[in-house]
């Protein structure tokens, strides 16, 4: 069966990255351009090589596209191939270290503690679905998992007695992440009361299951989270990845060291984690300007 890799990547961008409709359309347009270019050589997207990417970039320049537009298209391709490597479809990213790539790092969006509290109180834990969703949101905020890692958790990967979970992250790398007592309380309640009602007589090794007894999907959880965000009065466009950003930001704000946060997030390079220090520095600057009499 031929899979639509562009459609799968678009779901990832919408669910995990929370990109706007216009941005998604731009990504789709750029990647469709690469797909069409590769197709002239009878290559699919997952068969694209570095030479093909370079030739594609050159053809865009010759067609009169601005350097900014070419760079944006290259960044779209880079993101797509990184996604494919992360999902172990490809062994290497053909755009890696491409000379003209200049991605712009944006500060991550996150929820403040009041917003987190309102969000957590929104699901109705007296229902199986609400109990499951409360447990999932608690675990996501308590552990900083990616949503793909969350929905892939099996029953064997969490140990409530030790307060840790084993997670299989990007690049098939396993890491151990601590989970707080509050999140574990809700997981135990879900396992005791809600999961049996959801799964009924079916069998599943997934920790979090749907009403059909199957494992939860990224998109299914994202839709539920977005609904809870609206109900909680959160004006930001809520995504699962925003809870991961909130986890990291709140740890650093409360004195956690960068290396520990890096390990918990599963970042291979600490420079990826360092972006959160800009968030905390920006917040300190705003506090200074608000409260210092001569700011």
SEDO-401005 format. One record per residue (C-alpha): residue in one letter; residue number from 1; x, z, y. Coordinates in nm, 2 decimals. Layout:
N
{residu:A num:NUM east:X up:Z north:Y} .
...
END
This chain:
295
{residu:X num:1 east:0.00 up:0.00 north:0.00} .
{residu:X num:2 east:0.14 up:-0.10 north:0.34} .
{residu:X num:3 east:0.13 up:0.19 north:0.58} .
{residu:X num:4 east:0.07 up:0.15 north:0.95} .
{residu:X num:5 east:0.37 up:0.33 north:1.08} .
{residu:X num:6 east:0.28 up:0.27 north:1.44} .
{residu:X num:7 east:-0.06 up:0.43 north:1.39} .
{residu:X num:8 east:0.10 up:0.73 north:1.22} .
{residu:X num:9 east:0.35 up:0.77 north:1.50} .
{residu:X num:10 east:0.07 up:0.75 north:1.76} .
{residu:X num:11 east:-0.12 up:1.03 north:1.59} .
{residu:X num:12 east:0.20 up:1.24 north:1.60} .
{residu:X num:13 east:0.25 up:1.17 north:1.97} .
{residu:X num:14 east:-0.11 up:1.25 north:2.05} .
{residu:X num:15 east:-0.14 up:1.56 north:1.83} .
{residu:X num:16 east:0.21 up:1.72 north:1.85} .
{residu:X num:17 east:0.33 up:1.59 north:2.19} .
{residu:X num:18 east:0.00 up:1.58 north:2.37} .
{residu:X num:19 east:0.08 up:1.25 north:2.54} .
{residu:X num:20 east:-0.18 up:1.10 north:2.77} .
{residu:X num:21 east:-0.38 up:0.79 north:2.68} .
{residu:X num:22 east:-0.19 up:0.58 north:2.93} .
{residu:X num:23 east:0.15 up:0.69 north:2.79} .
{residu:X num:24 east:0.04 up:0.62 north:2.44} .
{residu:X num:25 east:-0.07 up:0.27 north:2.54} .
{residu:X num:26 east:0.28 up:0.21 north:2.70} .
{residu:X num:27 east:0.45 up:0.33 north:2.38} .
{residu:X num:28 east:0.22 up:0.11 north:2.16} .
{residu:X num:29 east:0.30 up:-0.19 north:2.39} .
{residu:X num:30 east:0.67 up:-0.13 north:2.38} .
{residu:X num:31 east:0.68 up:-0.08 north:2.00} .
{residu:X num:32 east:0.45 up:-0.38 north:1.94} .
{residu:X num:33 east:0.70 up:-0.58 north:2.13} .
{residu:X num:34 east:0.98 up:-0.47 north:1.90} .
{residu:X num:35 east:0.76 up:-0.53 north:1.60} .
{residu:X num:36 east:0.69 up:-0.88 north:1.71} .
{residu:X num:37 east:1.06 up:-0.95 north:1.79} .
{residu:X num:38 east:1.16 up:-0.82 north:1.44} .
{residu:X num:39 east:0.89 up:-1.03 north:1.28} .
{residu:X num:40 east:1.05 up:-1.35 north:1.40} .
{residu:X num:41 east:1.33 up:-1.27 north:1.15} .
{residu:X num:42 east:1.08 up:-1.16 north:0.88} .
{residu:X num:43 east:1.16 up:-0.80 north:0.93} .
{residu:X num:44 east:0.92 up:-0.50 north:0.95} .
{residu:X num:45 east:0.97 up:-0.21 north:1.19} .
{residu:X num:46 east:1.13 up:0.00 north:0.92} .
{residu:X num:47 east:1.38 up:-0.28 north:0.85} .
{residu:X num:48 east:1.51 up:-0.30 north:1.20} .
{residu:X num:49 east:1.88 up:-0.27 north:1.25} .
{residu:X num:50 east:2.09 up:-0.17 north:1.55} .
{residu:X num:51 east:2.18 up:-0.54 north:1.60} .
{residu:X num:52 east:1.80 up:-0.62 north:1.62} .
{residu:X num:53 east:1.75 up:-0.35 north:1.88} .
{residu:X num:54 east:2.04 up:-0.48 north:2.09} .
{residu:X num:55 east:1.91 up:-0.84 north:2.07} .
{residu:X num:56 east:1.56 up:-0.72 north:2.16} .
{residu:X num:57 east:1.69 up:-0.53 north:2.46} .
{residu:X num:58 east:1.88 up:-0.84 north:2.57} .
{residu:X num:59 east:1.57 up:-1.06 north:2.53} .
{residu:X num:60 east:1.37 up:-0.82 north:2.75} .
{residu:X num:61 east:1.64 up:-0.84 north:3.02} .
{residu:X num:62 east:1.65 up:-1.22 north:3.01} .
{residu:X num:63 east:1.27 up:-1.23 north:3.04} .
{residu:X num:64 east:1.30 up:-1.06 north:3.38} .
{residu:X num:65 east:1.19 up:-0.70 north:3.29} .
{residu:X num:66 east:1.34 up:-0.44 north:3.52} .
{residu:X num:67 east:1.62 up:-0.21 north:3.39} .
{residu:X num:68 east:1.37 up:0.08 north:3.41} .
{residu:X num:69 east:1.12 up:-0.10 north:3.19} .
{residu:X num:70 east:1.38 up:-0.20 north:2.94} .
{residu:X num:71 east:1.51 up:0.16 north:2.93} .
{residu:X num:72 east:1.15 up:0.29 north:2.88} .
{residu:X num:73 east:1.10 up:0.05 north:2.59} .
{residu:X num:74 east:1.43 up:0.16 north:2.43} .
{residu:X num:75 east:1.33 up:0.52 north:2.46} .
{residu:X num:76 east:1.00 up:0.44 north:2.29} .
{residu:X num:77 east:1.19 up:0.28 north:2.00} .
{residu:X num:78 east:1.43 up:0.58 north:1.99} .
{residu:X num:79 east:1.14 up:0.82 north:1.96} .
{residu:X num:80 east:0.97 up:0.62 north:1.69} .
{residu:X num:81 east:1.29 up:0.59 north:1.47} .
{residu:X num:82 east:1.36 up:0.96 north:1.52} .
{residu:X num:83 east:1.01 up:1.03 north:1.39} .
{residu:X num:84 east:1.07 up:0.80 north:1.09} .
{residu:X num:85 east:1.40 up:0.98 north:1.01} .
{residu:X num:86 east:1.23 up:1.32 north:1.05} .
{residu:X num:87 east:0.97 up:1.21 north:0.80} .
{residu:X num:88 east:1.24 up:1.09 north:0.57} .
{residu:X num:89 east:1.11 up:0.73 north:0.57} .
{residu:X num:90 east:1.45 up:0.61 north:0.72} .
{residu:X num:91 east:1.79 up:0.75 north:0.65} .
{residu:X num:92 east:1.93 up:0.67 north:0.99} .
{residu:X num:93 east:1.81 up:0.58 north:1.35} .
{residu:X num:94 east:1.92 up:0.23 north:1.45} .
{residu:X num:95 east:1.90 up:0.33 north:1.82} .
{residu:X num:96 east:2.13 up:0.63 north:1.78} .
{residu:X num:97 east:2.39 up:0.63 north:2.06} .
{residu:X num:98 east:2.26 up:0.31 north:2.20} .
{residu:X num:99 east:2.46 up:0.28 north:2.52} .
{residu:X num:100 east:2.18 up:0.21 north:2.77} .
{residu:X num:101 east:1.95 up:0.49 north:2.64} .
{residu:X num:102 east:1.89 up:0.74 north:2.92} .
{residu:X num:103 east:1.60 up:0.97 north:2.81} .
{residu:X num:104 east:1.47 up:1.20 north:3.08} .
{residu:X num:105 east:1.42 up:1.56 north:2.96} .
{residu:X num:106 east:1.10 up:1.71 north:3.09} .
{residu:X num:107 east:1.04 up:2.08 north:3.11} .
{residu:X num:108 east:0.82 up:2.19 north:2.82} .
{residu:X num:109 east:0.46 up:2.30 north:2.91} .
{residu:X num:110 east:0.36 up:2.64 north:2.77} .
{residu:X num:111 east:0.09 up:2.90 north:2.79} .
{residu:X num:112 east:0.13 up:3.23 north:2.97} .
{residu:X num:113 east:0.05 up:3.55 north:2.79} .
{residu:X num:114 east:-0.30 up:3.58 north:2.93} .
{residu:X num:115 east:-0.38 up:3.23 north:2.81} .
{residu:X num:116 east:-0.24 up:3.31 north:2.47} .
{residu:X num:117 east:-0.46 up:3.62 north:2.44} .
{residu:X num:118 east:-0.77 up:3.43 north:2.54} .
{residu:X num:119 east:-0.70 up:3.15 north:2.30} .
{residu:X num:120 east:-0.64 up:3.39 north:2.01} .
{residu:X num:121 east:-0.97 up:3.57 north:2.07} .
{residu:X num:122 east:-1.18 up:3.24 north:2.07} .
{residu:X num:123 east:-1.22 up:3.16 north:1.70} .
{residu:X num:124 east:-1.50 up:3.36 north:1.52} .
{residu:X num:125 east:-1.32 up:3.55 north:1.24} .
{residu:X num:126 east:-1.66 up:3.63 north:1.08} .
{residu:X num:127 east:-1.68 up:3.27 north:0.95} .
{residu:X num:128 east:-1.44 up:3.11 north:0.70} .
{residu:X num:129 east:-1.34 up:2.84 north:0.94} .
{residu:X num:130 east:-1.29 up:3.08 north:1.23} .
{residu:X num:131 east:-1.08 up:3.32 north:1.02} .
{residu:X num:132 east:-0.86 up:3.03 north:0.90} .
{residu:X num:133 east:-0.82 up:2.90 north:1.25} .
{residu:X num:134 east:-0.73 up:3.24 north:1.39} .
{residu:X num:135 east:-0.47 up:3.28 north:1.12} .
{residu:X num:136 east:-0.32 up:2.94 north:1.19} .
{residu:X num:137 east:-0.30 up:2.99 north:1.56} .
{residu:X num:138 east:-0.15 up:3.34 north:1.51} .
{residu:X num:139 east:0.12 up:3.20 north:1.27} .
{residu:X num:140 east:0.20 up:2.91 north:1.50} .
{residu:X num:141 east:0.25 up:3.14 north:1.80} .
{residu:X num:142 east:0.43 up:3.40 north:1.59} .
{residu:X num:143 east:0.68 up:3.17 north:1.43} .
{residu:X num:144 east:0.73 up:2.86 north:1.65} .
{residu:X num:145 east:0.66 up:2.62 north:1.37} .
{residu:X num:146 east:0.60 up:2.26 north:1.43} .
{residu:X num:147 east:0.24 up:2.17 north:1.34} .
{residu:X num:148 east:0.36 up:1.95 north:1.05} .
{residu:X num:149 east:0.55 up:2.25 north:0.91} .
{residu:X num:150 east:0.24 up:2.47 north:0.96} .
{residu:X num:151 east:0.00 up:2.25 north:0.77} .
{residu:X num:152 east:0.25 up:2.18 north:0.49} .
{residu:X num:153 east:0.30 up:2.55 north:0.41} .
{residu:X num:154 east:0.23 up:2.65 north:0.05} .
{residu:X num:155 east:0.11 up:2.98 north:-0.07} .
{residu:X num:156 east:0.46 up:3.05 north:-0.21} .
{residu:X num:157 east:0.63 up:2.99 north:0.13} .
{residu:X num:158 east:0.50 up:3.31 north:0.30} .
{residu:X num:159 east:0.58 up:3.66 north:0.19} .
{residu:X num:160 east:0.35 up:3.91 north:0.37} .
{residu:X num:161 east:0.54 up:4.21 north:0.22} .
{residu:X num:162 east:0.87 up:4.09 north:0.38} .
{residu:X num:163 east:0.71 up:3.95 north:0.70} .
{residu:X num:164 east:0.89 up:3.61 north:0.66} .
{residu:X num:165 east:0.80 up:3.25 north:0.57} .
{residu:X num:166 east:1.02 up:2.98 north:0.43} .
{residu:X num:167 east:0.98 up:2.65 north:0.62} .
{residu:X num:168 east:1.10 up:2.30 north:0.53} .
{residu:X num:169 east:1.18 up:2.14 north:0.86} .
{residu:X num:170 east:1.32 up:1.81 north:0.99} .
{residu:X num:171 east:1.59 up:1.65 north:0.78} .
{residu:X num:172 east:1.47 up:1.85 north:0.48} .
{residu:X num:173 east:1.64 up:2.16 north:0.61} .
{residu:X num:174 east:1.50 up:2.49 north:0.50} .
{residu:X num:175 east:1.49 up:2.79 north:0.73} .
{residu:X num:176 east:1.35 up:3.15 north:0.71} .
{residu:X num:177 east:1.14 up:3.25 north:1.01} .
{residu:X num:178 east:1.01 up:3.60 north:1.07} .
{residu:X num:179 east:0.64 up:3.65 north:1.13} .
{residu:X num:180 east:0.49 up:3.94 north:1.32} .
{residu:X num:181 east:0.26 up:4.21 north:1.18} .
{residu:X num:182 east:-0.04 up:4.09 north:1.39} .
{residu:X num:183 east:-0.01 up:3.73 north:1.24} .
{residu:X num:184 east:0.03 up:3.87 north:0.89} .
{residu:X num:185 east:-0.28 up:4.08 north:0.93} .
{residu:X num:186 east:-0.48 up:3.77 north:1.01} .
{residu:X num:187 east:-0.32 up:3.57 north:0.72} .
{residu:X num:188 east:-0.41 up:3.85 north:0.48} .
{residu:X num:189 east:-0.76 up:3.86 north:0.60} .
{residu:X num:190 east:-0.79 up:3.48 north:0.57} .
{residu:X num:191 east:-0.65 up:3.49 north:0.21} .
{residu:X num:192 east:-0.88 up:3.77 north:0.11} .
{residu:X num:193 east:-1.21 up:3.65 north:0.27} .
{residu:X num:194 east:-1.20 up:3.30 north:0.40} .
{residu:X num:195 east:-0.98 up:3.09 north:0.18} .
{residu:X num:196 east:-1.18 up:3.16 north:-0.14} .
{residu:X num:197 east:-1.50 up:3.05 north:0.05} .
{residu:X num:198 east:-1.33 up:2.73 north:0.17} .
{residu:X num:199 east:-1.16 up:2.62 north:-0.15} .
{residu:X num:200 east:-1.44 up:2.74 north:-0.39} .
{residu:X num:201 east:-1.36 up:2.62 north:-0.74} .
{residu:X num:202 east:-1.10 up:2.37 north:-0.63} .
{residu:X num:203 east:-0.73 up:2.41 north:-0.68} .
{residu:X num:204 east:-0.47 up:2.38 north:-0.41} .
{residu:X num:205 east:-0.12 up:2.51 north:-0.34} .
{residu:X num:206 east:-0.16 up:2.47 north:0.04} .
{residu:X num:207 east:-0.19 up:2.79 north:0.24} .
{residu:X num:208 east:-0.44 up:2.66 north:0.49} .
{residu:X num:209 east:-0.72 up:2.45 north:0.35} .
{residu:X num:210 east:-1.02 up:2.26 north:0.49} .
{residu:X num:211 east:-1.38 up:2.31 north:0.40} .
{residu:X num:212 east:-1.33 up:2.04 north:0.13} .
{residu:X num:213 east:-1.06 up:2.25 north:-0.03} .
{residu:X num:214 east:-0.78 up:2.02 north:0.08} .
{residu:X num:215 east:-0.47 up:2.09 north:0.29} .
{residu:X num:216 east:-0.53 up:2.09 north:0.66} .
{residu:X num:217 east:-0.41 up:1.79 north:0.85} .
{residu:X num:218 east:-0.22 up:1.77 north:1.18} .
{residu:X num:219 east:-0.50 up:1.59 north:1.35} .
{residu:X num:220 east:-0.77 up:1.82 north:1.21} .
{residu:X num:221 east:-0.59 up:2.13 north:1.34} .
{residu:X num:222 east:-0.51 up:1.97 north:1.68} .
{residu:X num:223 east:-0.88 up:1.88 north:1.73} .
{residu:X num:224 east:-0.98 up:2.24 north:1.65} .
{residu:X num:225 east:-0.71 up:2.38 north:1.88} .
{residu:X num:226 east:-0.82 up:2.16 north:2.17} .
{residu:X num:227 east:-1.18 up:2.28 north:2.13} .
{residu:X num:228 east:-1.07 up:2.64 north:2.13} .
{residu:X num:229 east:-0.86 up:2.58 north:2.44} .
{residu:X num:230 east:-1.16 up:2.45 north:2.63} .
{residu:X num:231 east:-1.37 up:2.74 north:2.51} .
{residu:X num:232 east:-1.10 up:2.98 north:2.63} .
{residu:X num:233 east:-1.10 up:2.82 north:2.98} .
{residu:X num:234 east:-0.75 up:2.68 north:2.95} .
{residu:X num:235 east:-0.72 up:2.39 north:3.19} .
{residu:X num:236 east:-0.40 up:2.25 north:3.04} .
{residu:X num:237 east:-0.42 up:1.98 north:2.78} .
{residu:X num:238 east:-0.36 up:2.20 north:2.48} .
{residu:X num:239 east:-0.15 up:2.08 north:2.19} .
{residu:X num:240 east:0.01 up:2.26 north:1.89} .
{residu:X num:241 east:0.35 up:2.19 north:2.03} .
{residu:X num:242 east:0.26 up:2.39 north:2.34} .
{residu:X num:243 east:0.23 up:2.70 north:2.12} .
{residu:X num:244 east:0.59 up:2.63 north:1.99} .
{residu:X num:245 east:0.71 up:2.60 north:2.35} .
{residu:X num:246 east:0.52 up:2.93 north:2.43} .
{residu:X num:247 east:0.69 up:3.10 north:2.14} .
{residu:X num:248 east:1.04 up:3.01 north:2.26} .
{residu:X num:249 east:0.97 up:3.07 north:2.63} .
{residu:X num:250 east:0.82 up:3.42 north:2.57} .
{residu:X num:251 east:1.11 up:3.52 north:2.34} .
{residu:X num:252 east:1.37 up:3.42 north:2.61} .
{residu:X num:253 east:1.17 up:3.59 north:2.88} .
{residu:X num:254 east:1.17 up:3.91 north:2.69} .
{residu:X num:255 east:1.55 up:3.91 north:2.63} .
{residu:X num:256 east:1.60 up:3.71 north:2.30} .
{residu:X num:257 east:1.94 up:3.53 north:2.28} .
{residu:X num:258 east:1.95 up:3.15 north:2.27} .
{residu:X num:259 east:2.12 up:3.13 north:1.93} .
{residu:X num:260 east:1.85 up:3.33 north:1.76} .
{residu:X num:261 east:1.57 up:3.12 north:1.92} .
{residu:X num:262 east:1.76 up:2.81 north:1.81} .
{residu:X num:263 east:1.77 up:2.93 north:1.45} .
{residu:X num:264 east:1.40 up:3.02 north:1.45} .
{residu:X num:265 east:1.30 up:2.68 north:1.60} .
{residu:X num:266 east:1.52 up:2.49 north:1.36} .
{residu:X num:267 east:1.71 up:2.30 north:1.63} .
{residu:X num:268 east:2.03 up:2.14 north:1.49} .
{residu:X num:269 east:2.19 up:2.14 north:1.84} .
{residu:X num:270 east:2.17 up:2.43 north:2.08} .
{residu:X num:271 east:2.14 up:2.18 north:2.37} .
{residu:X num:272 east:1.78 up:2.11 north:2.25} .
{residu:X num:273 east:1.70 up:2.49 north:2.28} .
{residu:X num:274 east:1.87 up:2.52 north:2.62} .
{residu:X num:275 east:1.58 up:2.34 north:2.79} .
{residu:X num:276 east:1.38 up:2.66 north:2.76} .
{residu:X num:277 east:1.64 up:2.84 north:2.98} .
{residu:X num:278 east:1.53 up:2.60 north:3.26} .
{residu:X num:279 east:1.17 up:2.72 north:3.22} .
{residu:X num:280 east:1.27 up:3.09 north:3.25} .
{residu:X num:281 east:1.50 up:3.02 north:3.54} .
{residu:X num:282 east:1.22 up:2.83 north:3.72} .
{residu:X num:283 east:0.99 up:3.12 north:3.66} .
{residu:X num:284 east:1.24 up:3.37 north:3.80} .
{residu:X num:285 east:1.28 up:3.15 north:4.11} .
{residu:X num:286 east:0.91 up:3.15 north:4.17} .
{residu:X num:287 east:0.90 up:3.53 north:4.13} .
{residu:X num:288 east:1.19 up:3.57 north:4.38} .
{residu:X num:289 east:1.02 up:3.34 north:4.63} .
{residu:X num:290 east:0.69 up:3.53 north:4.60} .
{residu:X num:291 east:0.82 up:3.88 north:4.63} .
{residu:X num:292 east:1.15 up:3.88 north:4.82} .
{residu:X num:293 east:1.08 up:3.95 north:5.19} .
{residu:X num:294 east:1.34 up:3.70 north:5.31} .
{residu:X num:295 east:1.30 up:3.43 north:5.05} .
END
